[in-house]
């Protein structure tokens, strides 16, 4: 998650109904269209259709959160199903944040990790901003200074139609 906007009640908006009554968390991989819509709407970076079509079928476990039949959040577990697991795509639409829905997503993913990860498996995630406080509740700890998260992005960005300019 990126730096999340303030919860609805802190922004002076009326939050949605009680999550127990109005939200349905389903164990499923998000569809390509749902995935492509939710990521940027929740403040995550966009992905190309090609990337989503190739990546989503490799989901080890996924959840989609629905409100009145519409997807409003998701989370996925990816990896090699043995040595390495990565928690990713944790997001809830801003208008539904502050209701404990991220916790529901993380609880489902944590239960799946506990069920399927063998002893000594490495389970990781990248925590943006204050999301680290949510992840700490599920046993995740910062690895710095012993290790730091790093990323590499391919030069070809098919969704933009052109490669970025080289830097010196």
Phi and psi restraints in degrees (value plus and minus 20) as a CYANA .aco file:
   2 UNK   PHI    -107.5   -67.5
   2 UNK   PSI    -198.6  -158.6
   3 UNK   PHI     -75.0   -35.0
   3 UNK   PSI      88.5   128.5
   4 UNK   PHI     -95.7   -55.7
   4 UNK   PSI     125.5   165.5
   5 UNK   PHI     -85.5   -45.5
   5 UNK   PSI     143.2   183.2
   6 UNK   PHI     -80.6   -40.6
   6 UNK   PSI     129.8   169.8
   7 UNK   PHI     -78.4   -38.4
   7 UNK   PSI     137.5   177.5
   8 UNK   PHI     -72.8   -32.8
   8 UNK   PSI     -64.8   -24.8
   9 UNK   PHI     -86.7   -46.7
   9 UNK   PSI     -51.9   -11.9
  10 UNK   PHI     -94.0   -54.0
  10 UNK   PSI     -40.9    -0.9
  11 UNK   PHI    -109.7   -69.7
  11 UNK   PSI     -16.9    23.1
  12 UNK   PHI      62.3   102.3
  12 UNK   PSI      -7.6    32.4
  13 UNK   PHI    -120.8   -80.8
  13 UNK   PSI     138.6   178.6
  14 UNK   PHI    -102.7   -62.7
  14 UNK   PSI     100.8   140.8
  15 UNK   PHI     -86.2   -46.2
  15 UNK   PSI     141.1   181.1
  16 UNK   PHI     -84.1   -44.1
  16 UNK   PSI     154.9   194.9
  17 UNK   PHI     -81.1   -41.1
  17 UNK   PSI     154.0   194.0
  18 UNK   PHI     -75.2   -35.2
  18 UNK   PSI     107.2   147.2
  19 UNK   PHI     -76.3   -36.3
  19 UNK   PSI     -54.4   -14.4
  20 UNK   PHI     -84.5   -44.5
  20 UNK   PSI     -48.4    -8.4
  21 UNK   PHI    -116.5   -76.5
  21 UNK   PSI     -53.9   -13.9
  22 UNK   PHI    -128.0   -88.0
  22 UNK   PSI     -27.4    12.6
  23 UNK   PHI    -140.9  -100.9
  23 UNK   PSI     122.9   162.9
  24 UNK   PHI    -144.2  -104.2
  24 UNK   PSI      97.3   137.3
  25 UNK   PHI    -118.2   -78.2
  25 UNK   PSI      98.6   138.6
  26 UNK   PHI    -133.4   -93.4
  26 UNK   PSI     118.5   158.5
  27 UNK   PHI     -99.0   -59.0
  27 UNK   PSI      81.0   121.0
  28 UNK   PHI    -185.6  -145.6
  28 UNK   PSI     136.1   176.1
  29 UNK   PHI    -100.3   -60.3
  29 UNK   PSI     114.3   154.3
  30 UNK   PHI     -82.5   -42.5
  30 UNK   PSI     127.5   167.5
  31 UNK   PHI     -87.6   -47.6
  31 UNK   PSI     143.0   183.0
  32 UNK   PHI     -78.2   -38.2
  32 UNK   PSI     -65.7   -25.7
  33 UNK   PHI     -84.9   -44.9
  33 UNK   PSI     -61.6   -21.6
  34 UNK   PHI     -82.8   -42.8
  34 UNK   PSI     -66.2   -26.2
  35 UNK   PHI     -79.3   -39.3
  35 UNK   PSI     -68.5   -28.5
  36 UNK   PHI     -86.5   -46.5
  36 UNK   PSI     -48.5    -8.5
  37 UNK   PHI    -101.0   -61.0
  37 UNK   PSI     -63.7   -23.7
  38 UNK   PHI     -90.1   -50.1
  38 UNK   PSI     -61.4   -21.4
  39 UNK   PHI     -72.8   -32.8
  39 UNK   PSI     -79.5   -39.5
  40 UNK   PHI     -89.5   -49.5
  40 UNK   PSI     -52.1   -12.1
  41 UNK   PHI     -85.3   -45.3
  41 UNK   PSI     -46.1    -6.1
  42 UNK   PHI    -114.9   -74.9
  42 UNK   PSI     -20.2    19.8
  43 UNK   PHI      76.0   116.0
  43 UNK   PSI     -14.9    25.1
  44 UNK   PHI    -106.9   -66.9
  44 UNK   PSI     142.4   182.4
  45 UNK   PHI     -86.4   -46.4
  45 UNK   PSI     131.4   171.4
  46 UNK   PHI     -95.1   -55.1
  46 UNK   PSI     138.1   178.1
  47 UNK   PHI    -145.6  -105.6
  47 UNK   PSI     137.4   177.4
  48 UNK   PHI    -100.0   -60.0
  48 UNK   PSI     137.1   177.1
  49 UNK   PHI     -80.4   -40.4
  49 UNK   PSI     -62.0   -22.0
  50 UNK   PHI     -78.9   -38.9
  50 UNK   PSI     -66.0   -26.0
  51 UNK   PHI     -81.7   -41.7
  51 UNK   PSI     -64.7   -24.7
  52 UNK   PHI     -84.7   -44.7
  52 UNK   PSI     -62.4   -22.4
  53 UNK   PHI     -84.2   -44.2
  53 UNK   PSI     -54.2   -14.2
  54 UNK   PHI    -101.2   -61.2
  54 UNK   PSI     -57.9   -17.9
  55 UNK   PHI    -103.1   -63.1
  55 UNK   PSI     -61.3   -21.3
  56 UNK   PHI     -79.5   -39.5
  56 UNK   PSI     -57.1   -17.1
  57 UNK   PHI     -83.6   -43.6
  57 UNK   PSI     -35.3     4.7
  58 UNK   PHI    -111.4   -71.4
  58 UNK   PSI     -12.2    27.8
  59 UNK   PHI     -83.2   -43.2
  59 UNK   PSI     108.9   148.9
  60 UNK   PHI     -95.6   -55.6
  60 UNK   PSI     -59.7   -19.7
  61 UNK   PHI    -178.3  -138.3
  61 UNK   PSI     117.9   157.9
  62 UNK   PHI    -161.2  -121.2
  62 UNK   PSI     137.8   177.8
  63 UNK   PHI    -153.9  -113.9
  63 UNK   PSI     126.4   166.4
  64 UNK   PHI    -147.1  -107.1
  64 UNK   PSI     112.6   152.6
  65 UNK   PHI    -119.4   -79.4
  65 UNK   PSI     107.3   147.3
  66 UNK   PHI    -134.5   -94.5
  66 UNK   PSI     123.7   163.7
  67 UNK   PHI    -145.9  -105.9
  67 UNK   PSI      94.7   134.7
  68 UNK   PHI      33.0    73.0
  68 UNK   PSI      19.5    59.5
  69 UNK   PHI      65.0   105.0
  69 UNK   PSI     -24.6    15.4
  70 UNK   PHI    -124.7   -84.7
  70 UNK   PSI     114.5   154.5
  71 UNK   PHI     -88.0   -48.0
  71 UNK   PSI     109.5   149.5
  72 UNK   PHI    -148.0  -108.0
  72 UNK   PSI     -21.0    19.0
  73 UNK   PHI    -188.7  -148.7
  73 UNK   PSI     147.6   187.6
  74 UNK   PHI    -185.4  -145.4
  74 UNK   PSI     151.2   191.2
  75 UNK   PHI    -184.7  -144.7
  75 UNK   PSI     130.6   170.6
  76 UNK   PHI    -158.3  -118.3
  76 UNK   PSI     135.0   175.0
  77 UNK   PHI    -139.2   -99.2
  77 UNK   PSI     102.7   142.7
  78 UNK   PHI    -146.8  -106.8
  78 UNK   PSI     147.9   187.9
  79 UNK   PHI     124.3   164.3
  79 UNK   PSI    -182.3  -142.3
  80 UNK   PHI    -116.9   -76.9
  80 UNK   PSI     -16.8    23.2
  81 UNK   PHI      45.3    85.3
  81 UNK   PSI       4.9    44.9
  82 UNK   PHI    -172.0  -132.0
  82 UNK   PSI     -92.7   -52.7
  83 UNK   PHI    -104.7   -64.7
  83 UNK   PSI     -58.3   -18.3
  84 UNK   PHI    -152.0  -112.0
  84 UNK   PSI     114.9   154.9
  85 UNK   PHI    -152.0  -112.0
  85 UNK   PSI     120.4   160.4
  86 UNK   PHI    -147.5  -107.5
  86 UNK   PSI     106.2   146.2
  87 UNK   PHI    -107.0   -67.0
  87 UNK   PSI     107.7   147.7
  88 UNK   PHI    -168.6  -128.6
  88 UNK   PSI     148.7   188.7
  89 UNK   PHI      40.0    80.0
  89 UNK   PSI       9.8    49.8
  90 UNK   PHI     -95.4   -55.4
  90 UNK   PSI      96.6   136.6
  91 UNK   PHI    -179.6  -139.6
  91 UNK   PSI     132.2   172.2
  92 UNK   PHI    -158.4  -118.4
  92 UNK   PSI     115.1   155.1
  93 UNK   PHI     -73.1   -33.1
  93 UNK   PSI     119.7   159.7
  94 UNK   PHI     -72.2   -32.2
  94 UNK   PSI     -57.1   -17.1
  95 UNK   PHI     -88.4   -48.4
  95 UNK   PSI     -32.9     7.1
  96 UNK   PHI    -131.7   -91.7
  96 UNK   PSI     -14.5    25.5
  97 UNK   PHI     -96.2   -56.2
  97 UNK   PSI     136.5   176.5
  98 UNK   PHI      67.8   107.8
  98 UNK   PSI     -10.3    29.7
  99 UNK   PHI    -132.0   -92.0
  99 UNK   PSI     -12.1    27.9
 100 UNK   PHI      62.9   102.9
 100 UNK   PSI      -6.4    33.6
 101 UNK   PHI     -94.8   -54.8
 101 UNK   PSI     -54.9   -14.9
 102 UNK   PHI     -80.7   -40.7
 102 UNK   PSI     -56.4   -16.4
 103 UNK   PHI     -83.7   -43.7
 103 UNK   PSI     -61.3   -21.3
 104 UNK   PHI     -82.0   -42.0
 104 UNK   PSI     -61.6   -21.6
 105 UNK   PHI     -83.6   -43.6
 105 UNK   PSI     -67.7   -27.7
 106 UNK   PHI     -85.3   -45.3
 106 UNK   PSI     -55.8   -15.8
 107 UNK   PHI     -80.7   -40.7
 107 UNK   PSI     -64.6   -24.6
 108 UNK   PHI     -83.8   -43.8
 108 UNK   PSI     -64.3   -24.3
 109 UNK   PHI     -87.5   -47.5
 109 UNK   PSI     -59.3   -19.3
 110 UNK   PHI     -83.7   -43.7
 110 UNK   PSI     -60.8   -20.8
 111 UNK   PHI     -81.5   -41.5
 111 UNK   PSI     -60.4   -20.4
 112 UNK   PHI     -87.8   -47.8
 112 UNK   PSI     -60.2   -20.2
 113 UNK   PHI     -79.9   -39.9
 113 UNK   PSI     -66.8   -26.8
 114 UNK   PHI     -82.2   -42.2
 114 UNK   PSI     -54.8   -14.8
 115 UNK   PHI     -93.6   -53.6
 115 UNK   PSI     -59.6   -19.6
 116 UNK   PHI    -131.5   -91.5
 116 UNK   PSI     -40.9    -0.9
 117 UNK   PHI     -96.8   -56.8
 117 UNK   PSI     106.9   146.9
 118 UNK   PHI     -90.7   -50.7
 118 UNK   PSI     144.3   184.3
 119 UNK   PHI     -73.6   -33.6
 119 UNK   PSI     122.0   162.0
 120 UNK   PHI      52.5    92.5
 120 UNK   PSI     -14.1    25.9
 121 UNK   PHI     -84.2   -44.2
 121 UNK   PSI     128.4   168.4
 122 UNK   PHI    -121.6   -81.6
 122 UNK   PSI      96.4   136.4
 123 UNK   PHI    -131.6   -91.6
 123 UNK   PSI     103.3   143.3
 124 UNK   PHI    -153.8  -113.8
 124 UNK   PSI     148.8   188.8
 125 UNK   PHI    -181.6  -141.6
 125 UNK   PSI     145.3   185.3
 126 UNK   PHI    -128.5   -88.5
 126 UNK   PSI     101.7   141.7
 127 UNK   PHI    -122.8   -82.8
 127 UNK   PSI      98.6   138.6
 128 UNK   PHI    -115.5   -75.5
 128 UNK   PSI     114.2   154.2
 129 UNK   PHI      36.4    76.4
 129 UNK   PSI    -159.0  -119.0
 130 UNK   PHI     -94.4   -54.4
 130 UNK   PSI     -23.1    16.9
 131 UNK   PHI     -79.5   -39.5
 131 UNK   PSI     -42.6    -2.6
 132 UNK   PHI     -79.2   -39.2
 132 UNK   PSI     -49.7    -9.7
 133 UNK   PHI     -89.3   -49.3
 133 UNK   PSI     -54.2   -14.2
 134 UNK   PHI     -86.2   -46.2
 134 UNK   PSI     -68.1   -28.1
 135 UNK   PHI     -86.6   -46.6
 135 UNK   PSI     -50.9   -10.9
 136 UNK   PHI     -79.9   -39.9
 136 UNK   PSI     -52.4   -12.4
 137 UNK   PHI     -86.1   -46.1
 137 UNK   PSI     -35.3     4.7
 138 UNK   PHI    -132.8   -92.8
 138 UNK   PSI       1.9    41.9
 139 UNK   PHI      69.9   109.9
 139 UNK   PSI     -17.2    22.8
 140 UNK   PHI    -101.6   -61.6
 140 UNK   PSI     118.1   158.1
 141 UNK   PHI    -147.8  -107.8
 141 UNK   PSI     133.0   173.0
 142 UNK   PHI     -86.3   -46.3
 142 UNK   PSI     121.8   161.8
 143 UNK   PHI    -118.7   -78.7
 143 UNK   PSI     -35.0     5.0
 144 UNK   PHI     -90.7   -50.7
 144 UNK   PSI     126.8   166.8
 145 UNK   PHI    -109.2   -69.2
 145 UNK   PSI     -23.3    16.7
 146 UNK   PHI     -80.6   -40.6
 146 UNK   PSI     -56.1   -16.1
 147 UNK   PHI    -170.5  -130.5
 147 UNK   PSI     134.7   174.7
 148 UNK   PHI    -150.2  -110.2
 148 UNK   PSI     128.6   168.6
 149 UNK   PHI     -90.7   -50.7
 149 UNK   PSI     119.9   159.9
 150 UNK   PHI    -156.3  -116.3
 150 UNK   PSI     136.9   176.9
 151 UNK   PHI    -160.1  -120.1
 151 UNK   PSI     133.7   173.7
 152 UNK   PHI    -154.0  -114.0
 152 UNK   PSI     114.2   154.2
 153 UNK   PHI    -133.8   -93.8
 153 UNK   PSI     116.4   156.4
 154 UNK   PHI     -84.8   -44.8
 154 UNK   PSI     130.1   170.1
 155 UNK   PHI     -87.6   -47.6
 155 UNK   PSI     -54.0   -14.0
 156 UNK   PHI    -105.2   -65.2
 156 UNK   PSI     100.9   140.9
 157 UNK   PHI    -132.2   -92.2
 157 UNK   PSI      73.3   113.3
 158 UNK   PHI     -80.7   -40.7
 158 UNK   PSI     -46.3    -6.3
 159 UNK   PHI     -98.2   -58.2
 159 UNK   PSI     -35.6     4.4
 160 UNK   PHI    -118.6   -78.6
 160 UNK   PSI     -37.3     2.7
 161 UNK   PHI      65.1   105.1
 161 UNK   PSI     -26.7    13.3
 162 UNK   PHI    -173.2  -133.2
 162 UNK   PSI     135.0   175.0
 163 UNK   PHI    -100.2   -60.2
 163 UNK   PSI     130.6   170.6
 164 UNK   PHI     -85.5   -45.5
 164 UNK   PSI     136.9   176.9
 165 UNK   PHI     -87.7   -47.7
 165 UNK   PSI     119.4   159.4
 166 UNK   PHI     -85.2   -45.2
 166 UNK   PSI     128.7   168.7
 167 UNK   PHI    -135.0   -95.0
 167 UNK   PSI     131.3   171.3
